[in-house]
Amino acid sequence: MKRDPLDHKGLIRESYRIEGIVAEECRSIFLDWALSLPDGQDTQAAIEVMLERYATDNPDHPMTQVLRDGQKTAEAPRRRGGWKARPRN
């Protein structure tokens, strides 16, 4: 089986297969998935792909709602700190 570069651990795919999964569990899975995306991956684009792949057949699944919530709040990671953040004298 070929690994999906946007879900290489199969976290999102498997969350849709778990019977009785609740939103809290989906949020935890989503966070793990988002943190494991490849460096430089556009999170918004990855969420969009996951929604296209799973939401149509599973509109009432808690992971669908978590992905939609993530779509609203996801933004590109920003570097914090470094020389620009240090106070200048």
Long-range contacts (C-beta under 8 A, 24 or more apart in sequence): 5-38, 6-37, 6-41, 6-46, 6-49, 6-50, 7-33, 7-50, 8-36, 9-33, 9-36, 11-36, 12-50, 12-54, 12-63, 12-67, 13-54, 15-63, 16-54, 16-58, 16-61, 16-63, 21-61, 21-62, 21-63, 22-62, 23-62, 23-65, 23-66, 25-62, 26-62, 26-63, 26-65, 26-66, 27-66, 29-63, 30-63, 30-66, 30-67, 30-70, 34-70, 34-74, 42-76, 43-70, 43-74, 43-75, 43-76, 43-77, 44-71, 44-74, 44-75, 47-71, 47-74
